């Protein structure tokens, strides 16, 4: 048995069966406390299941995330509600399902026709007397002015980038045609793969971002801090301030780390953790995509399918070498990000009282496909793209923390549940809407799982719903039932495309989703049941 089959079946076959009834009245059960908890939300970009505690890749080195996981509750079947950056974050921070807002692409929350009428978590925490402080990529174009304190000034524009004196480019090590994709998605490598930069304006070499602000890089020991390092540095400073002013108001802090979002750049020492020649690739089945229907529904998709083909072409069709070069950079960026998480958590843990009264949430906006189904990107309906790492460490002062450290929840949940969970723990009062044009709260508090990871009485649905939106000039005109839905239960994934095509995967026996069982007539009743469960969530029949 290969490594991922072992890791996934380990939690899938624990024998827990959940009989959770979905209710549209997603009531929040308030936790009474005389000492409102602080909240630390750590959000990571494009992070799939490669961390050690998730078991997705046997060589991934993530000691700090693993340590956090061991101190909290691990939701090992957590899903993104829409596996692409901006709408995923808009949904998380408003608690509104994408199908309710029809937010499927890259529109700022404060401009989106529905979500602009909803309060973000930040605004609700502000209203309830919390000090709100944030830094990094959190809402992907959201208004930083809603935070009472905002951190590092570097925007989340994915830098640093190589600069040739005229425009942003890619590092010399990336071959064509992959490099032709451009400076964000088309590049990866060590910092030493780029030219040195003196830090002078207009000079060739590394720059921070689109504004071409110089990034000084002479060598590994003599360089400016990367944006994620600056975000961690700012967070450490703020946590130290909070620890030294114990009488202050409770805080809600958000930290958004960009890596491992492309371009996959990290200091050399992180690449040295993953020698190309000894890297292990995930199991792969040739022609796995033949029984899927994604391409029929997205015939003009310019990214995932195209990126995979361009990467292979760049290495003369040698799939192993192509994926290994990309994978090395991805893992290096994951370990780099893990180090930043460790710095922040060390600063929190340095003060006992602060640490014990702080609820920590760690999650990602979505996963990333590493060539499975001939797809190299996010925004697909399959496991690698929708599944996310998700940890909640309850405050040690709460009853929920007792005896739940290092527990695993196998029932599927999703990022939509973060908003009501934080409302529950922090006893936040007020509507999630600014007015009646806003959408209702979509998720459910995870309190029941945090107090008993094996509970069967959660109020939420039987599965977690993701949508891959029909996007384009008329995307907001498409009916809810004409979107592409991916529904993950404990043992199954069902996909319903906008053209009516279906996919069904048995995760007990097929954790890589290699065999589409949707045409198996013995599965008809199961498919109908899952369609009914989706319909209950979206409010209309498929």
C-alpha positions as CSV (number, residue, x, y, z in Angstrom):
1,X,0.0,0.0,0.0
2,X,1.4,3.4,-0.9
3,X,1.9,6.2,1.5
4,X,-1.2,8.3,0.7
5,X,-3.5,5.4,0.7
6,X,-2.2,4.5,4.1
7,X,-2.6,8.1,5.4
8,X,-6.0,8.7,4.1
9,X,-7.5,5.3,4.9
10,X,-6.1,5.7,8.4
11,X,-8.7,8.3,9.2
12,X,-11.4,7.3,6.8
13,X,-11.7,3.8,8.3
14,X,-11.9,4.8,11.9
15,X,-15.4,3.5,12.0
16,X,-17.2,6.7,12.9
17,X,-20.6,7.1,11.3
18,X,-22.3,10.5,11.5
19,X,-26.1,11.0,11.3
20,X,-26.1,14.8,11.2
21,X,-29.3,16.5,10.2
22,X,-29.1,19.6,8.2
23,X,-31.1,22.6,9.4
24,X,-31.5,25.9,7.5
25,X,-31.8,27.6,10.9
26,X,-28.1,27.5,11.7
27,X,-28.4,28.6,15.3
28,X,-25.2,29.5,17.2
29,X,-24.9,28.1,20.7
30,X,-23.2,30.6,22.9
31,X,-20.4,29.6,25.2
32,X,-20.6,31.5,28.5
33,X,-17.3,32.9,29.8
34,X,-16.3,35.9,31.9
35,X,-13.1,36.3,30.0
36,X,-13.7,36.7,26.2
37,X,-11.1,34.8,24.3
38,X,-8.6,36.3,21.9
39,X,-8.6,34.9,18.4
40,X,-5.7,34.3,16.1
41,X,-6.5,33.4,12.5
42,X,-3.6,32.1,10.4
43,X,-4.6,31.8,6.7
44,X,-2.3,30.3,4.1
45,X,-2.5,30.6,0.3
46,X,-2.8,27.5,-2.0
47,X,-1.9,25.1,0.8
48,X,-2.8,21.4,0.1
49,X,-2.6,18.4,2.3
50,X,1.2,18.0,2.3
51,X,1.8,18.8,6.0
52,X,3.0,16.1,8.2
53,X,-0.1,15.9,10.3
54,X,-2.2,15.5,7.2
55,X,0.0,12.8,5.7
56,X,-0.3,14.1,2.2
57,X,3.4,13.9,1.4
58,X,5.9,11.7,3.3
59,X,8.8,14.1,2.9
60,X,7.1,17.4,3.8
61,X,8.9,19.1,6.7
62,X,6.4,21.1,8.7
63,X,7.3,20.8,12.4
64,X,5.6,24.0,13.5
65,X,2.2,23.3,11.8
66,X,2.5,19.7,13.1
67,X,3.1,21.1,16.6
68,X,0.0,23.3,16.4
69,X,-2.0,20.4,15.1
70,X,-1.0,18.3,18.1
71,X,-2.2,21.0,20.4
72,X,-5.6,21.4,18.8
73,X,-8.4,19.6,16.9
74,X,-7.5,18.5,13.4
75,X,-10.4,18.6,10.9
76,X,-8.9,16.0,8.5
77,X,-11.8,16.2,6.0
78,X,-12.1,20.0,5.7
79,X,-13.0,21.5,2.4
80,X,-12.8,24.9,0.6
81,X,-16.3,26.2,-0.4
82,X,-14.8,27.5,-3.7
83,X,-11.3,26.4,-4.6
84,X,-10.0,29.7,-5.9
85,X,-8.5,32.6,-3.9
86,X,-10.7,35.7,-3.8
87,X,-14.2,34.2,-3.6
88,X,-13.0,31.6,-1.1
89,X,-11.8,34.4,1.2
90,X,-14.9,36.5,0.6
91,X,-17.0,33.5,1.7
92,X,-14.9,32.8,4.8
93,X,-14.9,36.4,6.0
94,X,-18.6,36.9,5.5
95,X,-19.9,33.4,6.3
96,X,-21.9,33.4,3.1
97,X,-21.8,30.5,0.6
98,X,-20.6,31.5,-2.9
99,X,-23.8,30.1,-4.5
100,X,-25.8,32.5,-2.3
101,X,-23.8,35.6,-3.3
102,X,-23.0,34.4,-6.8
103,X,-19.4,35.4,-6.1
104,X,-17.4,33.0,-8.3
105,X,-14.4,35.1,-9.5
106,X,-12.1,38.0,-8.6
107,X,-14.3,40.7,-7.2
108,X,-13.6,42.6,-4.0
109,X,-16.0,41.8,-1.2
110,X,-16.8,45.5,-0.6
111,X,-17.8,45.8,-4.3
112,X,-19.6,42.5,-4.8
113,X,-23.3,43.1,-5.3
114,X,-24.4,40.9,-2.4
115,X,-21.4,40.7,0.0
116,X,-21.0,44.5,0.2
117,X,-24.1,44.3,2.3
118,X,-22.6,41.8,4.7
119,X,-20.4,42.4,7.7
120,X,-17.0,40.8,7.6
121,X,-15.8,39.0,10.7
122,X,-13.5,42.0,11.3
123,X,-16.4,44.4,11.4
124,X,-18.4,42.2,13.7
125,X,-15.4,41.9,16.1
126,X,-15.0,45.6,15.9
127,X,-18.7,46.1,16.9
128,X,-18.2,43.8,19.9
129,X,-15.4,45.7,21.5
130,X,-12.4,43.7,20.1
131,X,-9.2,45.2,19.0
132,X,-8.7,44.0,15.4
133,X,-5.3,43.8,13.9
134,X,-4.3,42.2,10.6
135,X,-1.5,41.8,8.1
136,X,-0.7,39.9,4.8
137,X,-3.1,38.3,2.4
138,X,-6.4,37.9,4.2
139,X,-9.2,39.1,2.0
140,X,-7.5,39.5,-1.3
141,X,-8.3,43.1,-2.1
142,X,-10.4,43.7,1.0
143,X,-10.5,47.0,2.7
144,X,-7.6,47.2,5.2
145,X,-9.3,50.2,6.8
146,X,-11.9,47.9,8.4
147,X,-9.0,46.7,10.7
148,X,-8.2,48.9,13.6
149,X,-4.5,48.2,13.1
150,X,-3.0,47.0,9.8
151,X,0.4,45.6,9.5
152,X,3.2,45.4,7.0
153,X,2.7,47.8,4.1
154,X,3.8,45.3,1.4
155,X,0.7,44.3,-0.6
156,X,0.0,40.6,-1.3
157,X,1.2,40.8,-4.8
158,X,3.1,37.5,-4.6
159,X,6.7,38.9,-4.8
160,X,9.5,39.1,-4.8
161,X,10.0,39.0,-8.6
162,X,13.0,39.2,-10.8
163,X,13.2,42.6,-12.6
164,X,15.1,43.1,-15.9
165,X,15.1,46.9,-15.7
166,X,11.9,47.2,-17.6
167,X,9.4,44.6,-16.5
168,X,8.9,41.8,-14.0
169,X,10.1,38.5,-15.4
170,X,11.0,34.9,-14.3
171,X,14.2,33.3,-13.0
172,X,16.7,31.8,-15.4
173,X,16.3,28.3,-14.3
174,X,12.6,27.9,-15.5
175,X,12.5,26.5,-19.0
176,X,10.1,27.4,-21.8
177,X,7.3,27.1,-22.5
178,X,6.4,27.1,-18.9
179,X,8.2,30.3,-18.2
180,X,6.1,32.0,-20.9
181,X,3.1,31.8,-18.5
182,X,4.6,34.8,-16.8
183,X,6.0,36.1,-13.5
184,X,3.3,34.8,-11.2
185,X,2.3,31.3,-12.2
186,X,5.2,30.6,-14.6
187,X,8.1,30.7,-12.2
188,X,9.7,28.9,-9.3
189,X,13.2,28.5,-7.8
190,X,15.7,29.5,-5.2
191,X,16.4,33.2,-4.5
192,X,19.9,32.6,-5.8
193,X,18.4,31.7,-9.2
194,X,17.7,35.4,-9.6
195,X,20.2,38.2,-10.1
196,X,21.6,40.0,-7.1
197,X,19.9,43.2,-6.2
198,X,21.6,46.2,-4.6
199,X,18.3,47.5,-3.3
200,X,18.6,50.7,-5.4
201,X,15.5,51.9,-7.2
202,X,15.3,50.9,-10.9
203,X,18.2,48.4,-10.6
204,X,18.0,45.0,-12.1
205,X,17.4,42.1,-9.8
206,X,14.8,41.2,-7.2
207,X,12.0,43.6,-6.5
208,X,9.2,43.3,-3.9
209,X,6.2,43.5,-6.3
210,X,4.3,45.3,-9.0
211,X,5.4,48.6,-7.6
212,X,9.0,47.5,-8.3
213,X,10.2,48.5,-4.9
214,X,13.7,47.2,-4.6
215,X,14.4,44.0,-2.7
216,X,18.0,43.8,-1.6
217,X,19.5,40.4,-2.2
218,X,23.3,39.7,-2.1
219,X,23.2,36.2,-0.7
220,X,21.3,34.1,1.7
221,X,22.8,35.9,4.7
222,X,22.6,39.4,3.3
223,X,19.2,40.2,2.0
224,X,15.9,42.0,2.9
225,X,13.1,40.1,4.6
226,X,10.6,38.4,2.3
227,X,7.0,39.7,2.7
228,X,5.9,36.6,4.7
229,X,8.8,37.2,7.1
230,X,7.8,40.8,7.5
231,X,4.2,39.7,8.3
232,X,5.5,37.3,10.9
233,X,7.8,40.0,12.3
234,X,4.9,42.4,12.6
235,X,2.7,39.8,14.3
236,X,5.4,39.0,16.8
237,X,5.7,42.7,17.7
238,X,1.9,43.0,18.2
239,X,1.6,39.8,20.3
240,X,4.5,41.1,22.5
241,X,2.6,44.4,22.9
242,X,-0.6,42.5,23.8
243,X,1.3,40.4,26.4
244,X,2.8,43.5,28.0
245,X,-0.6,45.2,28.4
246,X,-2.8,42.5,30.0
247,X,-5.6,44.9,30.9
248,X,-6.3,45.7,27.3
249,X,-9.4,44.6,25.3
250,X,-9.5,41.2,23.7
251,X,-8.1,41.0,20.2
252,X,-8.9,39.4,16.9
253,X,-5.7,39.0,14.8
254,X,-5.5,37.8,11.2
255,X,-2.2,36.8,9.5
256,X,-2.2,35.9,5.8
257,X,0.9,34.1,4.5
258,X,1.2,34.0,0.7
259,X,3.5,31.0,0.2
260,X,3.1,28.5,-1.3
261,X,1.2,30.6,-3.8
262,X,3.1,31.0,-7.0
263,X,5.7,32.2,-7.9
264,X,7.4,29.5,-5.8
265,X,10.4,31.4,-4.5
266,X,12.1,30.6,-1.2
267,X,15.6,30.9,0.4
268,X,18.0,28.3,-0.8
269,X,18.2,26.4,2.5
270,X,14.5,25.4,2.1
271,X,15.2,23.9,-1.3
272,X,18.1,22.0,0.2
273,X,15.6,20.1,2.3
274,X,14.2,18.5,-0.8
275,X,16.9,17.2,-3.2
276,X,15.4,16.5,-6.6
277,X,16.9,13.1,-7.0
278,X,15.3,11.8,-3.8
279,X,11.8,13.3,-4.1
280,X,8.8,11.0,-4.0
281,X,5.9,11.7,-6.3
282,X,2.3,10.9,-5.4
283,X,0.9,7.8,-7.1
284,X,-0.4,8.7,-10.5
285,X,-2.6,6.8,-13.0
286,X,-2.1,7.4,-16.7
287,X,-5.3,8.6,-18.4
288,X,-7.0,9.2,-15.1
289,X,-8.7,12.2,-16.6
290,X,-10.5,10.1,-19.3
291,X,-13.6,9.4,-17.2
292,X,-13.9,13.0,-15.9
293,X,-16.1,15.8,-17.3
294,X,-14.2,19.0,-16.2
295,X,-12.9,19.8,-19.7
296,X,-16.3,19.5,-21.2
297,X,-17.6,22.2,-18.9
298,X,-14.6,24.4,-19.1
299,X,-13.4,24.0,-22.7
300,X,-11.6,27.3,-22.7
301,X,-9.9,26.8,-19.3
302,X,-6.5,28.6,-19.6
303,X,-4.8,27.4,-16.5
304,X,-4.9,24.0,-14.8
305,X,-5.0,21.8,-17.9
306,X,-2.8,24.2,-19.9
307,X,-0.2,24.6,-17.1
308,X,0.2,20.9,-16.8
309,X,0.9,20.5,-20.5
310,X,3.3,23.4,-20.6
311,X,5.3,22.1,-17.7
312,X,5.6,18.7,-19.3
313,X,6.7,20.3,-22.6
314,X,9.3,22.2,-20.7
315,X,11.0,18.9,-19.7
316,X,10.6,17.2,-23.0
317,X,7.5,15.3,-21.9
318,X,9.3,13.7,-18.9
319,X,6.5,13.8,-16.3
320,X,8.6,12.7,-13.4
321,X,11.3,15.4,-13.9
322,X,8.7,18.1,-14.6
323,X,6.6,17.4,-11.5
324,X,9.7,17.0,-9.4
325,X,11.1,20.4,-10.2
326,X,7.8,22.1,-9.5
327,X,7.2,19.9,-6.4
328,X,10.6,20.8,-4.9
329,X,9.8,24.5,-5.1
330,X,6.3,23.9,-3.7
331,X,7.6,21.9,-0.7
332,X,10.4,24.5,-0.1
333,X,7.8,27.2,0.1
334,X,5.6,25.1,2.4
335,X,8.6,24.7,4.8
336,X,9.4,28.4,4.5
337,X,5.9,29.3,5.5
338,X,5.9,26.7,8.3
339,X,8.9,28.5,9.8
340,X,6.9,31.8,9.9
341,X,4.0,30.0,11.6
342,X,6.5,28.8,14.2
343,X,7.7,32.3,14.9
344,X,4.2,33.6,15.4
345,X,3.2,30.7,17.7
346,X,6.4,31.0,19.7
347,X,5.6,34.7,20.3
348,X,2.1,33.7,21.5
349,X,3.3,30.9,23.7
350,X,5.9,33.1,25.3
351,X,3.2,34.6,27.5
352,X,1.2,31.9,29.4
353,X,-1.9,33.9,30.2
354,X,-2.1,35.3,26.6
355,X,-1.6,31.9,25.1
356,X,-4.1,30.1,27.3
357,X,-6.9,32.5,26.5
358,X,-6.4,32.6,22.7
359,X,-8.3,30.5,20.2
360,X,-6.1,29.7,17.2
361,X,-7.5,28.9,13.7
362,X,-5.2,27.6,11.0
363,X,-6.6,27.1,7.5
364,X,-6.1,27.7,3.7
365,X,-8.3,29.2,1.1
366,X,-8.0,26.0,-1.0
367,X,-5.7,23.2,-2.0
368,X,-3.5,22.6,-5.1
369,X,-3.4,19.9,-7.7
370,X,0.1,18.5,-8.4
371,X,-0.6,17.0,-11.9
372,X,-3.4,14.7,-10.9
373,X,-5.9,14.3,-13.7
374,X,-3.5,16.2,-15.9
375,X,-4.2,19.4,-13.9
376,X,-1.7,21.7,-12.3
377,X,-3.5,24.5,-10.5
378,X,-6.5,25.1,-8.1
379,X,-10.1,25.7,-9.0
380,X,-11.1,22.1,-9.8
381,X,-13.8,20.0,-8.2
382,X,-11.4,17.2,-7.0
383,X,-9.9,16.3,-3.7
384,X,-6.4,17.8,-4.1
385,X,-8.0,21.2,-5.0
386,X,-10.8,21.4,-2.5
387,X,-9.4,19.7,0.6
388,X,-7.6,22.0,3.0
389,X,-5.6,21.8,6.2
390,X,-7.8,23.0,9.1
391,X,-6.9,23.2,12.8
392,X,-8.7,24.8,15.7
393,X,-7.0,25.1,19.0
394,X,-9.6,26.1,21.6
395,X,-8.5,28.4,24.4
396,X,-6.9,26.4,27.2
397,X,-9.2,28.2,29.6
398,X,-12.3,26.8,28.0
399,X,-13.9,23.5,28.7
400,X,-13.6,22.6,25.0
401,X,-9.8,22.3,25.3
402,X,-10.0,19.6,27.9
403,X,-9.0,16.2,26.5
404,X,-9.2,17.2,22.8
405,X,-5.6,18.1,22.0
406,X,-4.3,16.1,19.0
407,X,-7.9,14.9,18.2
408,X,-9.1,14.2,14.7
409,X,-12.5,15.1,13.3
410,X,-13.4,12.9,10.3
411,X,-16.7,14.4,9.6
412,X,-16.5,16.8,6.6
413,X,-16.6,20.6,7.4
414,X,-15.6,23.7,5.5
415,X,-14.4,27.2,5.8
416,X,-18.0,28.5,5.9
417,X,-18.1,27.2,9.4
418,X,-15.4,29.4,10.8
419,X,-17.6,32.6,11.0
420,X,-20.3,31.0,13.2
421,X,-17.7,29.2,15.3
422,X,-15.9,32.4,16.2
423,X,-19.3,34.1,16.8
424,X,-20.0,31.3,19.2
425,X,-16.7,31.3,21.1
426,X,-16.4,35.1,21.3
427,X,-20.1,35.6,22.1
428,X,-20.4,38.2,19.3
429,X,-23.7,40.0,19.1
430,X,-25.3,41.4,16.0
431,X,-26.4,40.4,12.5
432,X,-23.9,39.2,9.9
433,X,-25.7,41.5,7.5
434,X,-25.6,45.3,7.2
435,X,-29.1,45.4,5.7
436,X,-31.6,43.1,4.2
437,X,-29.8,43.0,0.9
438,X,-27.0,41.0,2.5
439,X,-27.1,37.2,2.5
440,X,-27.8,35.0,5.5
441,X,-25.0,33.1,7.5
442,X,-24.4,29.8,5.8
443,X,-22.2,27.7,8.1
444,X,-22.6,26.1,11.6
445,X,-20.6,26.5,14.8
446,X,-18.0,23.7,15.2
447,X,-18.3,23.9,19.0
448,X,-19.7,20.3,19.2
449,X,-16.7,18.8,17.5
450,X,-14.3,20.9,19.6
451,X,-15.8,19.6,22.8
452,X,-16.2,16.0,21.5
453,X,-14.4,15.2,18.2
454,X,-16.4,12.0,17.9
455,X,-19.8,13.6,18.3
456,X,-22.7,12.6,16.1
457,X,-25.0,15.5,17.0
458,X,-23.5,18.4,15.0
459,X,-26.3,20.6,13.6
460,X,-24.5,21.0,10.2
461,X,-24.9,19.0,7.0
462,X,-23.8,15.5,6.2
463,X,-21.2,16.7,3.8
464,X,-19.1,19.7,2.7
465,X,-20.1,21.6,-0.4
466,X,-17.7,23.3,-2.9
467,X,-18.6,25.1,-6.1
468,X,-16.5,25.6,-9.1
469,X,-18.3,28.6,-10.6
470,X,-19.3,29.0,-14.2
471,X,-17.2,32.2,-14.8
472,X,-17.0,34.6,-17.6
473,X,-18.8,37.8,-18.7
474,X,-22.3,36.4,-17.8
475,X,-21.3,34.3,-14.8
476,X,-23.6,36.2,-12.4
477,X,-26.6,35.5,-14.6
478,X,-26.2,31.7,-14.3
479,X,-28.8,30.0,-12.1
480,X,-27.7,28.4,-8.9
481,X,-28.6,24.9,-10.1
482,X,-26.4,25.4,-13.2
483,X,-23.1,25.7,-11.3
484,X,-20.6,22.9,-10.8
485,X,-20.9,21.4,-7.3
486,X,-18.5,19.0,-5.5
487,X,-19.9,17.4,-2.4
488,X,-17.6,15.5,0.0
489,X,-19.1,13.2,2.7
490,X,-17.0,11.0,5.0
491,X,-16.7,8.3,2.4
492,X,-17.7,9.7,-0.9
493,X,-17.2,12.6,-3.3
494,X,-20.0,13.4,-5.7
495,X,-19.6,16.0,-8.5
496,X,-22.5,17.5,-10.5
497,X,-21.5,19.7,-13.4
498,X,-23.5,22.5,-15.0
499,X,-24.2,20.3,-18.1
500,X,-25.6,17.5,-15.9
501,X,-22.6,15.2,-16.1
502,X,-21.6,13.4,-12.9
503,X,-18.6,11.9,-11.1
504,X,-18.7,9.7,-8.0
505,X,-15.6,8.5,-6.0
506,X,-15.5,5.9,-3.2
507,X,-12.9,7.3,-0.8
508,X,-12.7,4.2,1.2
509,X,-11.4,2.2,-1.7
510,X,-10.3,4.9,-4.1
511,X,-8.6,7.8,-2.2
512,X,-7.0,9.2,-5.3
513,X,-10.4,9.5,-7.1
514,X,-9.2,7.3,-10.0
515,X,-12.4,5.5,-10.8
516,X,-15.6,7.4,-11.6
517,X,-18.5,5.3,-10.4
518,X,-21.3,7.6,-11.5
519,X,-22.5,5.2,-14.3
520,X,-22.7,2.3,-11.9
521,X,-26.5,1.6,-11.6
522,X,-26.0,0.2,-8.1
523,X,-25.0,3.7,-7.0
524,X,-28.1,5.4,-8.2
525,X,-29.8,5.7,-4.8
526,X,-26.6,7.0,-3.3
527,X,-26.2,9.6,-5.9
528,X,-29.9,10.7,-5.5
529,X,-29.3,11.0,-1.7
530,X,-26.3,13.2,-2.2
531,X,-28.1,15.3,-4.8
532,X,-30.9,15.8,-2.3
533,X,-28.4,16.9,0.4
534,X,-26.8,19.4,-2.0
535,X,-30.3,20.7,-2.9
536,X,-31.1,21.2,0.8
537,X,-28.0,23.4,1.1
538,X,-28.5,25.4,-2.1
539,X,-32.2,25.7,-1.7
540,X,-33.2,24.4,-5.1
541,X,-33.2,21.0,-6.8
542,X,-30.3,20.1,-9.1
